[in-house]
Amino acid sequence: MKKALILGVTGQDGSYLADILLAKGYLVHGMVRRSATGNTRNIQHWLDDPAVFNKTFFIERGDMLDPTSVYRIISAVRPDEIYNEADQDHVRWSFDMVGFSADITGAAVGRLLEMVRQIDPRIRVFQPCSSHMFGQPPEPVQTERTPFNPQSVYAIAKTSAFFYARYYRQTFGMHVSTAILYNHESPRRSTEYLTRKVTNAVARIKLGRQSRLKLGDLSARIDWGYAKEYMEAAWSIVQQDAPDDYVIATGEVNPVQTFVDEAFRLAGLDPAQYIEQDPALIRPSDTGVLRGDTTKARERFGFVPKVKMRDLARIMLEADLALEGGDGR
C-alpha cells in the first residue's frame, strides 16, 4: 500500500485529497496544527469511522512554522508522496499579514523540500501554486509559459514556492511537481471566501436568518472550478513519470455578479433586494482577468473539468441549505 502525507489535511483541498487517496487504497497521514477553535470539520467523517481512523487514516500533530515537527513527521511516516496543502491561502488576509503569509506560503516550501532531500529525495512532492502568480498577465489566456506578475503578498509567496519546486527538481533531480490552480471552490470552503460567503448567505436569507449580503467588486471575472476535481488532477500529476508544472482551470470566466445571480436564482430570490456593495471589501490591488489553458494537463493525463460555475453554485447552495436547515445555526 502506498503511503501519503497530506500537510494541511483539514482544509478544503487537503480533505478532498484524503477522500481521494483513501478511496484508492492509500495509507494516509494528515498533519493537523493546533487551532483554538478546532479545525477538523472537513475530515470528521474519517475521524468518526472506526474502520478507518488509526487504521488507514492517521493524524500527525505539526505546523509548517515548526520545522522540527515537520521533519519528525516525514522521518517517522516515510511517505511515498507528500501533498503540501498547508499555507495561508487567503489573498485579502495576505495584505494584512505580510510576514506570516510570505513565510508559510513561500519560505516554508523551501524548508520542506530541503527536509525531503535530506530524509529521502525519492519522495514525490506535490506543491500547489496559484493563478494569482500571473497577476496582470500579458495575454488573455495563460499557459505554463506565461510570465508571472504577482499583485499580492499571497501571489508573491506562491511564486516563490513555484521556483523552490523548480529549483529542487532541476538541481537535485527530485520528483517535485506543481499545479497552477485557478479558483476552485466547494462546500468545504470557509465563509471567509467569496463563493461560500455568497451561498451560505443565500441559504440563510432563504431561511429567514439573514437580511443583507455585503460584497465588494461584482464585476471581477473569475475562472471557477470544483476543488474535488482539481485534487483528482493533483493525484494524477504526482503519478506522472517525470515531474512538471501544470495549469489546472476550467478555461471559462464569469463575473462575480453572475455567480451571485445564479445562487439567488436557485433559491428563488431576487438578488437586488439583498445585495449591498461595500467599498471596504475591495482589495488594494487586484489581478487582471485570469483564464487558464489546460491543454498540457489534458494531453498528459486527460484532465477535463466537468463542474463549471453554475454547477458549482448549485452544489454549494444545496450543501448550505442542508447545513443551515439542520444544525447550521
C-alpha positions as CSV (number, residue, x, y, z in Angstrom):
1,M,0.0,0.0,0.0
2,K,1.3,3.5,-0.9
3,K,1.7,6.0,1.9
4,A,0.8,9.6,1.5
5,L,1.4,12.6,3.8
6,I,-1.0,15.5,3.4
7,L,0.2,18.7,5.0
8,G,-2.9,20.8,5.8
9,V,-5.3,17.9,5.7
10,T,-8.1,19.8,7.4
11,G,-8.5,22.4,4.7
12,Q,-10.7,22.2,1.6
13,D,-8.1,20.7,-0.7
14,G,-6.3,18.6,1.9
15,S,-9.6,16.9,3.0
16,Y,-10.6,16.1,-0.6
17,L,-7.2,14.6,-1.2
18,A,-7.7,12.4,1.9
19,D,-11.0,11.2,0.5
20,I,-9.4,10.5,-3.0
21,L,-6.3,8.7,-1.7
22,L,-8.3,6.6,0.8
23,A,-10.6,5.5,-2.0
24,K,-7.5,4.5,-4.0
25,G,-6.3,2.3,-1.1
26,Y,-3.5,4.5,0.3
27,L,-2.4,4.7,3.9
28,V,-3.0,8.4,4.6
29,H,-1.3,10.5,7.2
30,G,-2.6,14.1,7.7
31,M,-0.7,16.8,9.5
32,V,-3.0,18.9,11.8
33,R,-1.9,22.1,13.5
34,R,-3.3,23.3,16.8
35,S,-6.3,25.6,16.5
36,A,-8.1,27.4,19.3
37,T,-11.4,26.9,17.5
38,G,-11.0,23.3,16.3
39,N,-10.5,22.7,12.6
40,T,-11.4,19.1,11.8
41,R,-14.8,19.6,10.3
42,N,-13.8,18.6,6.8
43,I,-12.2,15.3,8.0
44,Q,-14.6,14.5,10.8
45,H,-16.3,11.7,8.8
46,W,-13.0,9.8,8.8
47,L,-12.2,10.6,12.5
48,D,-15.6,9.2,13.4
49,D,-15.1,6.0,11.3
50,P,-13.5,3.3,13.5
51,A,-12.8,1.2,10.4
52,V,-10.6,4.0,9.0
53,F,-9.2,6.2,11.8
54,N,-5.9,4.9,13.1
55,K,-6.1,2.0,10.6
56,T,-5.7,3.7,7.2
57,F,-6.1,7.3,8.1
58,F,-3.8,8.8,10.8
59,I,-3.4,12.3,12.3
60,E,0.1,13.8,12.9
61,R,0.5,16.9,15.0
62,G,2.6,19.6,13.5
63,D,2.9,23.0,12.0
64,M,4.7,24.3,8.9
65,L,6.1,27.1,11.1
66,D,7.7,24.5,13.3
67,P,10.3,22.8,11.1
68,T,11.2,20.3,13.8
69,S,7.7,18.9,13.8
70,V,7.6,18.6,10.0
71,Y,11.0,16.9,9.9
72,R,9.9,14.5,12.7
73,I,6.7,13.6,10.8
74,I,8.4,12.9,7.5
75,S,11.1,10.9,9.1
76,A,8.6,8.7,11.0
77,V,6.0,8.3,8.2
78,R,8.4,7.9,5.3
79,P,5.7,8.5,2.8
80,D,5.8,7.7,-0.9
81,E,4.1,11.0,-1.7
82,I,3.7,14.4,0.0
83,Y,0.9,16.9,-0.8
84,N,1.7,20.3,0.7
85,E,-1.7,21.9,1.2
86,A,-0.6,23.9,4.3
87,D,-0.3,27.6,3.7
88,Q,-2.0,31.0,4.2
89,D,-4.2,30.9,1.1
90,H,-6.5,33.9,1.6
91,V,-5.5,36.8,-0.7
92,R,-7.1,39.6,1.3
93,W,-5.6,38.4,4.5
94,S,-2.1,38.4,3.0
95,F,-2.2,42.2,2.7
96,D,-2.6,42.4,6.5
97,M,-0.3,39.5,7.4
98,V,2.7,40.1,5.2
99,G,5.4,38.3,7.2
100,F,3.3,35.3,8.1
101,S,2.0,34.9,4.5
102,A,5.4,35.2,3.0
103,D,6.8,32.6,5.4
104,I,4.2,29.8,5.5
105,T,3.2,30.1,1.8
106,G,6.7,30.7,0.4
107,A,9.8,30.1,2.6
108,A,8.2,27.1,4.3
109,V,8.2,25.3,0.9
110,G,11.9,25.7,0.6
111,R,12.3,24.3,4.1
112,L,10.0,21.4,3.3
113,L,11.9,20.4,0.1
114,E,15.2,20.6,1.9
115,M,13.9,18.2,4.5
116,V,12.7,15.8,1.9
117,R,16.1,16.0,0.2
118,Q,17.8,15.1,3.4
119,I,15.4,12.4,4.6
120,D,14.6,10.7,1.3
121,P,14.8,12.5,-2.1
122,R,12.8,9.7,-3.8
123,I,9.6,11.0,-2.1
124,R,7.3,12.6,-4.7
125,V,6.1,16.1,-3.7
126,F,3.1,18.0,-5.0
127,Q,3.2,21.8,-4.5
128,P,0.0,23.7,-5.3
129,C,0.6,27.2,-6.8
130,S,-1.9,29.8,-7.9
131,S,-3.2,31.6,-11.0
132,H,-2.7,34.8,-8.9
133,M,1.0,34.5,-9.8
134,F,0.1,35.7,-13.3
135,G,-1.4,38.9,-11.7
136,Q,-1.8,41.3,-14.6
137,P,-1.0,38.8,-17.4
138,P,0.3,40.0,-20.9
139,E,-2.1,37.5,-22.6
140,P,-5.8,36.8,-22.3
141,V,-5.3,33.0,-21.7
142,Q,-2.5,31.8,-19.6
143,T,-0.3,28.6,-20.0
144,E,2.6,27.2,-18.1
145,R,4.9,29.6,-20.1
146,T,3.0,32.8,-19.3
147,P,5.3,35.2,-17.3
148,F,4.4,35.9,-13.7
149,N,3.4,39.3,-12.5
150,P,2.0,38.9,-8.9
151,Q,-0.2,41.6,-7.4
152,S,-0.5,40.5,-3.8
153,V,1.7,39.2,-1.0
154,Y,-0.1,35.8,-1.4
155,A,0.8,35.7,-5.1
156,I,4.4,36.7,-4.4
157,A,4.7,33.9,-1.9
158,K,3.2,31.4,-4.3
159,T,5.7,32.5,-7.0
160,S,8.5,31.8,-4.5
161,A,7.0,28.3,-3.8
162,F,6.9,27.7,-7.6
163,F,10.6,28.5,-8.0
164,Y,11.6,26.5,-5.0
165,A,9.9,23.5,-6.6
166,R,11.6,24.1,-9.9
167,Y,15.0,24.5,-8.2
168,Y,14.8,21.2,-6.3
169,R,13.6,19.4,-9.3
170,Q,16.3,20.7,-11.6
171,T,19.2,20.8,-9.2
172,F,18.6,17.6,-7.3
173,G,16.5,15.6,-9.7
174,M,13.7,15.3,-7.2
175,H,10.1,14.5,-8.3
176,V,8.6,17.8,-7.3
177,S,5.5,18.9,-9.4
178,T,3.3,22.0,-9.2
179,A,-0.2,22.8,-10.3
180,I,-1.0,26.4,-11.1
181,L,-4.5,26.2,-9.7
182,Y,-7.2,28.7,-10.7
183,N,-10.0,29.5,-8.3
184,H,-11.5,26.2,-7.0
185,E,-14.4,26.1,-4.6
186,S,-16.7,23.7,-2.7
187,P,-18.9,23.4,0.3
188,R,-15.8,22.8,2.3
189,R,-14.6,26.4,1.9
190,S,-15.0,28.7,4.9
191,T,-17.3,31.6,4.7
192,E,-14.3,34.0,4.5
193,Y,-14.1,33.1,0.8
194,L,-16.4,34.8,-1.7
195,T,-18.3,31.9,-3.2
196,R,-19.0,30.2,0.2
197,K,-19.9,33.6,1.7
198,V,-22.4,34.0,-1.1
199,T,-24.0,30.6,-1.0
200,N,-24.1,30.5,2.8
201,A,-25.8,34.0,2.9
202,V,-28.3,33.0,0.2
203,A,-29.2,29.9,2.3
204,R,-29.6,32.0,5.4
205,I,-31.7,34.6,3.6
206,K,-33.9,31.9,2.2
207,L,-34.4,30.5,5.7
208,G,-35.1,34.0,7.2
209,R,-31.9,34.1,9.2
210,Q,-30.1,36.9,7.4
211,S,-31.4,40.0,5.6
212,R,-28.4,41.5,3.7
213,L,-25.3,40.4,1.9
214,K,-22.3,42.8,1.7
215,L,-19.9,42.3,-1.3
216,G,-17.1,44.1,-2.9
217,D,-16.3,44.2,-6.7
218,L,-19.1,42.4,-8.5
219,S,-17.5,43.0,-12.0
220,A,-14.4,40.9,-11.4
221,R,-14.3,37.9,-13.8
222,I,-13.1,34.6,-12.4
223,D,-12.3,31.1,-13.7
224,W,-14.0,29.0,-11.1
225,G,-13.7,25.2,-10.8
226,Y,-14.6,22.4,-8.4
227,A,-12.0,21.7,-5.7
228,K,-12.6,17.9,-5.7
229,E,-11.9,17.7,-9.4
230,Y,-8.7,19.8,-9.0
231,M,-7.4,17.4,-6.3
232,E,-8.0,14.4,-8.5
233,A,-5.8,16.3,-11.0
234,A,-3.2,16.8,-8.2
235,W,-3.0,13.0,-7.7
236,S,-2.7,12.4,-11.5
237,I,0.2,15.0,-11.6
238,V,2.1,13.1,-8.9
239,Q,1.7,9.8,-10.8
240,Q,3.4,11.1,-14.0
241,D,6.8,9.5,-14.7
242,A,8.5,12.9,-14.9
243,P,7.7,15.9,-12.6
244,D,6.4,19.0,-14.2
245,D,4.2,22.1,-13.9
246,Y,0.5,22.2,-15.0
247,V,-2.2,24.8,-15.3
248,I,-5.5,23.4,-13.8
249,A,-8.5,25.5,-14.7
250,T,-11.9,25.4,-16.5
251,G,-11.0,27.9,-19.2
252,E,-14.2,29.7,-18.6
253,V,-14.6,33.1,-16.8
254,N,-17.7,34.6,-15.3
255,P,-18.3,37.9,-13.4
256,V,-18.9,37.7,-9.7
257,Q,-22.3,39.1,-10.4
258,T,-23.2,36.1,-12.5
259,F,-22.3,33.7,-9.6
260,V,-24.3,35.8,-7.2
261,D,-27.3,35.9,-9.5
262,E,-27.2,32.2,-10.1
263,A,-27.1,31.4,-6.4
264,F,-30.1,33.7,-5.7
265,R,-31.9,32.3,-8.7
266,L,-31.5,28.7,-7.5
267,A,-33.0,29.8,-4.2
268,G,-35.9,31.6,-5.9
269,L,-34.8,35.0,-4.7
270,D,-34.1,38.4,-6.3
271,P,-30.5,39.5,-5.5
272,A,-31.3,43.2,-6.0
273,Q,-33.3,43.1,-2.8
274,Y,-30.5,41.8,-0.6
275,I,-27.1,42.9,-2.1
276,E,-25.1,45.8,-0.6
277,Q,-21.8,46.8,-2.1
278,D,-19.1,47.7,0.5
279,P,-16.0,49.6,-0.7
280,A,-14.1,48.3,2.3
281,L,-14.2,44.8,0.7
282,I,-12.3,45.9,-2.4
283,R,-8.7,44.8,-2.4
284,P,-5.9,47.5,-2.5
285,S,-4.6,45.8,-5.7
286,D,-6.1,43.1,-7.9
287,T,-5.5,40.8,-10.8
288,G,-6.5,41.1,-14.4
289,V,-8.8,38.5,-16.0
290,L,-7.2,35.1,-15.4
291,R,-8.3,32.3,-17.7
292,G,-6.4,29.0,-17.8
293,D,-5.3,26.9,-20.8
294,T,-5.3,23.3,-19.7
295,T,-4.0,21.8,-23.0
296,K,-0.9,20.3,-21.3
297,A,-2.9,18.6,-18.5
298,R,-5.5,17.3,-20.9
299,E,-2.9,15.8,-23.2
300,R,-0.7,14.3,-20.4
301,F,-3.4,12.8,-18.2
302,G,-6.8,13.5,-19.6
303,F,-7.9,16.4,-17.4
304,V,-11.3,17.7,-18.5
305,P,-13.3,19.6,-15.8
306,K,-16.9,18.6,-15.6
307,V,-18.2,21.0,-13.0
308,K,-18.5,24.6,-14.2
309,M,-19.7,27.8,-12.5
310,R,-23.4,27.1,-12.5
311,D,-22.9,23.5,-11.4
312,L,-20.7,24.8,-8.6
313,A,-23.2,27.3,-7.4
314,R,-25.8,24.6,-7.2
315,I,-23.6,22.1,-5.3
316,M,-22.6,24.8,-2.8
317,L,-26.1,26.2,-2.3
318,E,-27.6,22.7,-1.7
319,A,-24.9,22.0,0.9
320,D,-25.5,25.3,2.7
321,L,-29.3,24.8,2.6
322,A,-28.8,21.4,4.2
323,L,-26.4,22.8,6.8
324,E,-28.5,25.8,7.7
325,G,-31.7,23.8,7.7
326,G,-30.1,21.3,10.1
327,D,-27.7,22.4,12.8
328,G,-26.1,25.3,11.0
329,R,-27.1,27.9,13.5
